[in-house]
Every structure is written in structure tokens, then in C-alpha cells.
Amino acid sequence: MRKPADIQAGGRAAFTLLEMLLSLALIGLLLVAMNQFIFSMGELLGRGADVRLFDRHVRAVTRYVQQTLNSTVMPAAKGVQAIMVEELKLPDGPTEALVVFELPAGSPVLPWPEAPLPDVICAFGVRQDQGLILYWHSRIETRFTEDPPRAAALTPLVTGIIYEYYDSTLNSWQTASTPQRDSSGDWKVPSRLRLRFAYGKLTRETVVLMPTTSKALPLF
């Protein structure tokens, strides 16, 4: 059991049986995707610059990111949006605008001494010399609003995230290296993310579609 000091006081609504079954299914998919890209990275680094292994790793990482984002759509049945853009205070000091999302059932791939924490707020970011980072923090932690999220390094082979927005008036795509604001100054959730990979002279780009839901929910 978690110590009382590690969680906020007060109860929280229990998951329904259907939500638990959906959560278990989503966690299973995330574990499969995570294992695939961890094993592919190990093979790639062990054997050197192999195109086939590099492509396999790229596909596995992209699948993991897509499935992680897709798992946030579970609250949509309740009319809640779990994806938005927020400015986060990161563990290494800077404040950065990132796409932030919520995993109601948590994830077993996030390090925690006991059972995986629920109600986890996450964001994908890229740091120089570290690659793709998953920032995460659980709502039930006592210092949720005071402490910055934790950082879990996923793969050093992702060198950048590009934010892509579809302009329906111009029928075209607009790309940016950082999240963009609309004319009223509010952050816009991108339509998709483009992941850039590099290993030696090998480079790849893949696209992750952003799932959408219906109603905003403040995250931080």
C-alpha cells in the first residue's frame, strides 16, 4: 500500500468494470509496444547501423506513441478531453509548452515502487542528448501541483517533434517546431505529430495522429 504522505487526502471515484477491462486491454497494448521498441533499440545498438533494425525501432516507437495517445480517449464517453497544450515546468529547469494528456489507469511502464499510479498526467518531449522523454506525474500525489513531472527517457534516437496543424480554410498543413496559439491567444492542439529519428547517417520521419475528444479538462 502507498504511504499516506504519498497521496492526497480524500477518496476518488472507483473505476467501473468496463473501464477496468478497457484499461487492462490498453495497458497490454502499451506493454507490447514498449517491449518491441526496447528490444529493437538493444539489437540496433548491439549490431551497429543496420537499416532493417533501425526501421524496426522507428516503427515500434511510433506505434508506442500512437497507442499511448489513443489510450487517452477512454474518458471521451464521459465528455471529457484528456489532451491539450500546457506550459510545463520541467525537471531540468525550463518551462516548455507541450502536448499534455491523461492516462486514467496509469501505465506499468512508468517506474514506481508499488502498483502503477492512476490518473497520470503525461507529455512527450525531446531533450538534446537524451532523445524522446515521457514526462509524467499522478494527480493523487500530495505535491502534484508543486513538483515538476518526472522524466522517463524512452529512446535516444528521436531528435525532434514537429507539430502539424490542418488549416481548413486554406486546405493545407502548417508545421511548427513548437505548439502554436490561435488568434485569441489560446494554445491549439495539433492535428498530428511528426517524429524525427536519426542514427548515424540514417534518418526517418513518421506521423502520429492526434486523437480528439469533446470537452476540455484542466490538467495542471
VODRENTI-320619 format. One line per 3 residues: their letters; for each residue x, y, z negated of C-alpha. Coordinates in steps of 0.1 Angstrom, whole numbers, plus 5000, padded with zeros to 4 digits. Layout:
<nodes>
a) X Y Z ~ ...
</nodes>
This chain:
<nodes>
mrk) 5000 5000 5000 ~ 5011 5036 5007 ~ 5020 5056 4976
pad) 4995 5084 4967 ~ 5022 5110 4973 ~ 5024 5100 5010
iqa) 4988 5106 5019 ~ 4962 5133 5015 ~ 4936 5131 4987
ggr) 4901 5122 4997 ~ 4886 5095 5018 ~ 4882 5092 5056
aaf) 4855 5076 5077 ~ 4861 5039 5084 ~ 4865 5026 5120
tll) 4836 5007 5134 ~ 4841 4971 5146 ~ 4840 4982 5182
eml) 4866 5009 5176 ~ 4888 4984 5158 ~ 4886 4959 5187
lsl) 4894 4987 5212 ~ 4923 4998 5191 ~ 4937 4963 5189
ali) 4934 4960 5227 ~ 4951 4993 5233 ~ 4979 4985 5208
gll) 4985 4952 5226 ~ 4989 4971 5259 ~ 5013 4996 5244
lva) 5034 4969 5229 ~ 5037 4951 5262 ~ 5047 4983 5280
mnq) 5072 4993 5252 ~ 5088 4958 5253 ~ 5091 4959 5291
fif) 5110 4992 5292 ~ 5132 4984 5262 ~ 5143 4951 5278
smg) 5147 4968 5312 ~ 5169 4995 5297 ~ 5191 4969 5280
ell) 5196 4950 5312 ~ 5203 4981 5331 ~ 5229 4994 5307
grg) 5244 4960 5304 ~ 5249 4953 5341 ~ 5257 4988 5354
adv) 5240 5008 5382 ~ 5216 4983 5396 ~ 5188 4997 5418
rlf) 5164 4969 5411 ~ 5168 4972 5373 ~ 5167 5010 5374
drh) 5134 5009 5393 ~ 5120 4983 5369 ~ 5129 5005 5340
vra) 5113 5036 5357 ~ 5080 5016 5363 ~ 5080 5003 5327
vtr) 5085 5038 5311 ~ 5059 5053 5334 ~ 5034 5026 5325
yvq) 5040 5031 5288 ~ 5035 5069 5290 ~ 5003 5064 5311
qtl) 4989 5038 5287 ~ 4997 5058 5257 ~ 4979 5089 5271
nst) 4950 5067 5282 ~ 4946 5054 5247 ~ 4936 5089 5235
vmp) 4903 5087 5255 ~ 4888 5064 5229 ~ 4872 5093 5209
aak) 4856 5106 5241 ~ 4824 5086 5232 ~ 4820 5110 5203
gvq) 4825 5140 5224 ~ 4860 5148 5211 ~ 4890 5158 5232
aim) 4923 5145 5219 ~ 4946 5161 5245 ~ 4956 5197 5246
vee) 4987 5220 5247 ~ 5001 5233 5215 ~ 5032 5251 5204
lkl) 5051 5227 5180 ~ 5079 5234 5156 ~ 5103 5206 5165
pdg) 5126 5187 5141 ~ 5157 5202 5156 ~ 5145 5238 5151
pte) 5130 5252 5183 ~ 5093 5259 5189 ~ 5081 5244 5222
alv) 5048 5242 5240 ~ 5040 5205 5247 ~ 5010 5184 5257
vfe) 4998 5171 5223 ~ 4975 5141 5219 ~ 4960 5120 5191
lpa) 4962 5082 5186 ~ 4933 5074 5162 ~ 4946 5039 5154
gsp) 4982 5049 5154 ~ 5008 5027 5171 ~ 5030 4999 5158
vlp) 5059 5012 5179 ~ 5063 5042 5156 ~ 5087 5035 5127
wpe) 5070 5033 5093 ~ 5080 5012 5062 ~ 5045 4997 5059
apl) 5014 4993 5081 ~ 5012 5018 5111 ~ 4997 5051 5101
pdv) 4963 5060 5117 ~ 4953 5094 5130 ~ 4987 5101 5146
ica) 4993 5133 5165 ~ 5019 5129 5193 ~ 5037 5148 5220
fgv) 5061 5137 5247 ~ 5092 5160 5252 ~ 5126 5158 5268
rqd) 5159 5168 5250 ~ 5193 5171 5266 ~ 5215 5141 5260
qgl) 5186 5123 5243 ~ 5161 5118 5271 ~ 5124 5112 5266
ily) 5113 5118 5230 ~ 5080 5109 5213 ~ 5072 5134 5186
whs) 5047 5121 5160 ~ 5030 5130 5127 ~ 5000 5115 5109
rie) 4971 5136 5097 ~ 4969 5116 5064 ~ 5004 5126 5053
trf) 5004 5151 5025 ~ 5028 5175 5042 ~ 5012 5172 5077
ted) 5007 5209 5081 ~ 5041 5219 5066 ~ 5066 5194 5080
ppr) 5076 5192 5117 ~ 5068 5160 5135 ~ 5093 5131 5136
aaa) 5112 5123 5168 ~ 5115 5088 5182 ~ 5139 5085 5212
ltp) 5124 5063 5239 ~ 5148 5063 5268 ~ 5179 5085 5278
lvt) 5171 5081 5315 ~ 5143 5107 5316 ~ 5158 5140 5324
gii) 5127 5162 5327 ~ 5089 5165 5326 ~ 5072 5187 5353
yey) 5037 5200 5346 ~ 5014 5199 5376 ~ 4981 5218 5379
yds) 4955 5215 5406 ~ 4941 5248 5419 ~ 4906 5240 5433
tln) 4903 5275 5448 ~ 4934 5270 5469 ~ 4930 5233 5472
swq) 4967 5229 5463 ~ 4990 5218 5434 ~ 5011 5241 5413
tas) 5041 5228 5394 ~ 5059 5243 5364 ~ 5088 5233 5341
tpq) 5067 5243 5311 ~ 5029 5243 5303 ~ 5011 5273 5317
rds) 4984 5296 5304 ~ 4952 5307 5322 ~ 4941 5342 5329
sgd) 4927 5346 5294 ~ 4960 5335 5278 ~ 4948 5301 5267
wkv) 4970 5270 5273 ~ 4960 5249 5302 ~ 4961 5211 5301
psr) 4979 5199 5332 ~ 4962 5175 5356 ~ 4993 5153 5357
lrl) 5028 5150 5345 ~ 5058 5142 5368 ~ 5087 5123 5351
rfa) 5122 5127 5364 ~ 5146 5098 5359 ~ 5184 5097 5365
ygk) 5211 5071 5361 ~ 5244 5077 5377 ~ 5237 5086 5413
ltr) 5202 5071 5411 ~ 5172 5094 5407 ~ 5134 5088 5407
etv) 5102 5107 5401 ~ 5069 5092 5390 ~ 5035 5107 5383
vlm) 5013 5102 5352 ~ 4977 5112 5354 ~ 4962 5131 5325
ptt) 4930 5116 5311 ~ 4903 5141 5304 ~ 4875 5143 5278
ska) 4849 5168 5270 ~ 4854 5188 5238 ~ 4883 5205 5221
lpl) 4896 5194 5187 ~ 4924 5214 5170 ~ 4954 5192 5164
f) 4979 5212 5144
</nodes>
